[in-house]
Amino acid sequence: MDKTKSHIEHKDDKYGIRKEAQEFPMMCVISFVYVCNAKCPNCPYTNSKIRSDYKDRQFMKEETFKVIADQCGEFNAWIRMSGGGEPMLHPKAVELMEYAKKVGAKVGLITNGSKFSEKNSRRLLEVQVDMIEFSVDASDSETYSRVRKGLNWDTLVKNVKRMVELRNKLKSSTKIIASGVNQVGVSIDKVAEFWEPIVDNFQKRKYLTWGINDPIKSADQTPYLPPEEKIPCPFIFERLNIDSRGKIMVCGFDIAAITDMGNMHEKSIRDIWHGEGFEYYRTMHLAKRGDEIELCKNCPDWKYRSWKHNYWKIVKDAERK
């Protein structure tokens, strides 16, 4: 068991829609791209054919992103640049993040850190992108070459350090964190020890399967939410996921976009958030019947969700540091 997590309470006193999500989701997690310059063994896209299903829309269109940004901006909600691949490979990545900040959205970028220059780093920091998370997964070049195939360790370290130095020089409010997946063959404590002095916060991530990866590769299978208690999954009460075509899925587990809650080009994100689809999932989970839903019944990662140790806590911890 991960000692650092054993004392953390992952349940809540009361379940239901988050106070900040009453009107609009706190976060829209977007599959900004479906291309990547790495072949990480722990990535469900590496281990599936999902990307080939998006050959017609490998990059989210500018108009799609701007509709999302405009609606998130109205409610000062987060856009999380994640899913599908490396966001910085999008030809308009920096320009669109600048747009999102201009219209009032919060922006959280999760990146492998390989595509940063001083110029694009400076632009993101000057526009005060809210958080940049570097997926690092290693503390040395040998481990990195195994878990982050196709990427270069020296490039990562150089780019992260430059980002932090520039942030401090510019006095930007951007929070910079690193994360590592707790997987077999990696000492997550050594990874944390290397990165914690460099960034604002380090996050130890569970090894998730998305129903694709092999769970035996997890170095810590201790659940956050005991499955037998059927505690509602927090995701459906705070966030939603959007693919590059604008289709909204019920949650991040559904990376193949099997569920269809509606398309934000046809209906507003707010209306979909308050629609029958999400209402059904929430009602079932609150009644402790989530395991009767096909998607949730087959979700091996539900037990790794947390009501307390979540993205919002990571943001606050990074702010404090």
C-alpha positions in Angstrom: 0.0 0.0 0.0 1.2 3.5 -0.8 2.0 4.9 2.7 1.5 8.5 1.6 -2.1 7.8 0.7 -3.1 5.5 3.6 -4.1 8.4 5.8 -6.1 10.3 3.1 -9.9 10.1 3.4 -11.3 9.6 -0.1 -15.0 9.6 0.8 -17.3 12.5 1.5 -19.9 13.2 4.2 -22.6 13.8 1.7 -22.8 12.9 -2.0 -24.4 14.9 -4.8 -23.5 17.5 -7.5 -20.7 19.7 -6.5 -21.6 23.2 -5.3 -19.5 24.7 -8.0 -21.1 22.4 -10.7 -24.7 23.4 -10.0 -25.0 25.4 -13.2 -22.1 24.1 -15.4 -19.5 21.4 -15.0 -16.4 22.5 -13.1 -14.3 21.0 -15.8 -14.6 20.0 -19.5 -11.9 17.4 -20.2 -11.2 17.6 -24.0 -9.6 15.2 -26.4 -7.8 18.0 -28.1 -5.7 15.7 -30.3 -5.6 12.0 -31.3 -1.9 11.9 -32.2 1.2 11.5 -30.1 5.0 11.4 -30.4 5.4 8.7 -27.7 4.3 5.1 -27.3 4.0 4.8 -23.5 3.3 1.2 -22.4 0.8 2.4 -19.8 -1.3 4.5 -22.3 -4.6 3.0 -23.4 -4.3 4.7 -26.8 -1.0 2.9 -27.4 -2.7 -0.4 -26.5 -5.9 0.1 -28.6 -7.1 1.2 -32.0 -9.0 4.2 -30.7 -6.8 6.7 -32.6 -7.5 5.0 -35.9 -11.2 5.7 -35.3 -10.4 9.4 -35.3 -8.4 9.7 -38.5 -11.0 12.1 -39.8 -10.6 14.4 -36.7 -7.1 13.9 -35.3 -7.1 17.6 -34.2 -10.0 19.4 -32.7 -11.2 22.1 -35.0 -10.6 25.7 -34.0 -14.4 26.4 -34.1 -15.1 23.5 -31.8 -12.5 24.6 -29.2 -13.8 28.2 -29.3 -17.4 27.1 -28.6 -16.1 25.1 -25.6 -13.9 28.0 -24.4 -16.7 30.5 -24.8 -19.1 28.4 -22.7 -16.5 27.5 -20.1 -15.5 31.2 -19.9 -19.0 32.2 -19.1 -18.8 30.1 -15.9 -15.1 30.4 -15.3 -14.9 26.7 -15.7 -11.8 24.6 -16.4 -10.8 23.3 -19.8 -8.5 20.4 -19.3 -6.3 19.8 -22.3 -5.9 16.0 -22.1 -6.9 12.7 -23.7 -6.1 11.2 -27.1 -2.4 12.3 -27.3 0.0 15.1 -26.8 -1.9 18.5 -26.8 1.2 20.5 -27.8 1.2 18.7 -31.2 -1.9 20.6 -32.2 -0.8 23.3 -34.7 -2.8 26.0 -32.9 -2.3 24.7 -29.3 -0.8 27.9 -27.9 -3.1 30.3 -29.8 -6.2 28.4 -28.6 -5.1 28.3 -25.0 -4.6 32.1 -25.2 -8.1 32.5 -26.6 -9.5 30.4 -23.8 -7.9 32.6 -21.1 -9.0 35.7 -22.9 -12.7 34.6 -22.7 -12.5 33.7 -19.0 -12.0 30.0 -19.0 -9.4 28.3 -16.7 -6.9 26.2 -18.6 -5.2 23.0 -17.3 -2.6 21.5 -19.7 -1.4 17.9 -19.2 1.7 17.3 -21.4 4.6 15.0 -21.9 6.8 18.1 -22.0 8.6 17.3 -25.2 7.4 20.2 -27.4 8.3 23.3 -25.4 10.6 26.1 -26.6 11.4 29.3 -24.7 9.0 31.1 -27.0 5.8 29.0 -26.6 6.6 28.5 -22.8 6.7 32.3 -22.4 3.4 32.8 -24.2 1.6 30.3 -22.0 3.1 31.9 -18.9 2.3 35.4 -20.0 -1.3 34.5 -20.6 -1.3 32.9 -17.2 -2.5 29.4 -18.1 -3.7 28.1 -14.8 -1.8 24.8 -14.5 0.7 22.9 -16.5 1.1 19.3 -15.5 4.1 17.4 -16.8 3.6 13.6 -17.0 7.1 12.4 -16.0 6.8 8.9 -14.7 10.5 8.5 -14.0 13.5 9.9 -12.1 16.3 8.8 -14.5 16.9 8.3 -18.2 17.0 4.5 -18.1 13.5 4.3 -16.5 12.2 7.1 -18.7 13.3 5.2 -21.9 11.1 2.3 -20.8 8.0 4.1 -19.6 8.0 7.0 -22.0 9.1 5.4 -25.2 9.9 7.8 -28.0 10.8 10.7 -25.7 14.0 12.1 -24.4 14.8 12.5 -20.7 17.2 15.4 -21.0 14.7 17.3 -23.1 12.0 16.8 -20.4 14.2 18.0 -17.6 15.4 21.0 -19.5 11.9 22.0 -20.5 10.4 21.6 -17.0 13.2 23.6 -15.4 13.0 26.4 -18.0 9.2 26.6 -17.5 9.7 27.0 -13.7 12.5 29.6 -14.1 10.5 31.6 -16.7 7.4 31.4 -14.5 9.3 32.8 -11.6 11.0 35.5 -13.7 7.7 36.6 -15.2 5.9 36.4 -11.9 3.2 34.4 -13.7 0.4 32.8 -11.6 0.7 29.5 -13.6 1.1 26.5 -11.3 3.5 23.9 -12.5 3.3 20.3 -11.3 4.6 16.9 -12.3 2.9 13.5 -12.0 4.0 9.9 -12.1 2.0 6.7 -12.5 2.6 4.2 -9.7 3.4 1.2 -11.9 5.4 -2.0 -11.6 9.1 -1.4 -12.5 9.1 2.2 -11.3 10.0 3.5 -7.8 7.3 6.2 -7.4 9.0 7.4 -4.2 12.3 8.1 -6.2 10.3 9.8 -8.9 8.7 12.0 -6.3 12.0 12.7 -4.6 13.6 13.9 -7.9 10.7 16.1 -9.0 9.3 17.6 -5.8 12.2 20.2 -5.4 11.7 21.3 -9.0 8.0 21.8 -9.3 5.1 23.2 -7.2 3.6 19.8 -6.5 4.1 16.2 -7.4 1.2 13.9 -7.9 1.4 10.1 -7.5 -1.2 8.7 -9.9 -2.9 5.3 -9.8 -2.2 3.0 -12.7 -5.5 3.1 -14.5 -6.6 0.5 -17.1 -9.6 2.2 -18.8 -10.6 -1.4 -19.4 -7.7 -1.8 -21.8 -4.5 -1.9 -19.8 -3.4 -4.9 -17.7 -4.2 -4.2 -14.0 -1.4 -6.5 -12.9 1.0 -3.7 -13.9 -0.3 -1.5 -11.1 2.1 -1.1 -8.1 -0.7 -0.1 -5.8 -4.1 -1.6 -6.3 -5.5 -0.3 -3.0 -9.0 1.2 -3.8 -9.9 4.7 -2.8 -13.6 3.9 -2.8 -14.3 0.3 -1.6 -16.3 -1.3 -4.4 -18.7 -3.1 -2.0 -19.9 0.2 -0.6 -21.0 1.4 -4.1 -20.1 5.0 -3.2 -21.1 7.3 -6.1 -18.4 8.1 -8.6 -17.5 11.8 -8.2 -16.8 12.4 -11.9 -20.5 12.6 -13.0 -21.1 15.3 -10.3 -18.3 17.6 -11.4 -17.0 17.1 -15.0 -17.6 15.8 -18.5 -15.5 14.7 -21.4 -15.6 16.0 -25.0 -14.0 14.3 -28.0 -12.5 16.2 -31.0 -15.8 16.0 -32.9 -17.7 17.8 -30.0 -19.4 14.6 -28.8 -19.8 14.5 -25.0 -19.2 11.3 -23.1 -20.4 10.6 -19.6 -16.9 10.3 -18.1 -13.2 9.9 -18.6 -13.4 6.1 -18.4 -15.2 6.1 -21.8 -12.2 7.1 -23.9 -13.7 5.2 -26.9 -16.7 7.5 -26.8 -19.3 4.7 -26.5 -21.7 6.8 -24.5 -23.3 9.8 -26.3 -24.7 12.5 -24.1 -25.1 14.9 -27.0 -23.0 17.1 -29.2 -22.0 20.6 -28.1 -22.4 21.8 -31.7 -26.1 20.9 -31.4 -26.9 21.7 -27.8 -25.1 23.8 -25.2 -22.8 22.1 -22.7 -24.9 23.5 -19.9 -28.1 21.9 -21.3 -26.4 18.6 -21.8 -25.0 18.7 -18.2 -28.6 19.2 -17.0 -30.1 16.7 -19.4 -31.7 13.3 -18.9 -28.5 11.4 -19.7 -26.5 12.8 -16.8 -29.5 12.9 -14.5 -29.9 9.1 -15.0 -26.3 8.4 -14.1 -26.4 10.6 -11.0 -29.7 9.2 -9.8 -28.5 5.6 -10.2 -25.2 6.3 -8.4 -26.9 8.2 -5.5 -29.2 5.2 -5.1 -26.1 3.0 -4.9 -27.2 1.3 -8.1 -24.3 2.5 -10.2 -23.2 -1.1 -10.7 -26.4 -1.8 -12.6 -25.3 0.6 -15.4 -23.3 -1.3 -18.1 -20.5 1.2 -18.4 -20.1 1.6 -14.6 -20.4 -2.1 -13.9 -17.5 -2.8 -16.1 -15.4 0.2 -15.0 -12.2 -1.2 -13.2 -11.2 2.4 -12.3 -14.3 3.5 -10.4 -12.6 2.4 -7.1 -9.7 4.8 -7.8 -11.9 7.9 -7.9 -11.8 10.2 -4.9 -14.1 12.8 -3.5 -11.4 14.5 -1.5 -8.0 13.9 -3.0 -8.7 15.3 -6.5 -7.7 17.9 -9.1 -9.1 20.7 -7.0 -7.0 19.7 -4.0 -3.9 19.5 -6.2 -4.5 23.0 -7.5 -4.8 24.3 -3.9 -1.7 22.5 -2.8 0.3 23.9 -5.7 -1.0 27.4 -5.0 0.1 27.1 -1.3 3.6 26.1 -2.3 
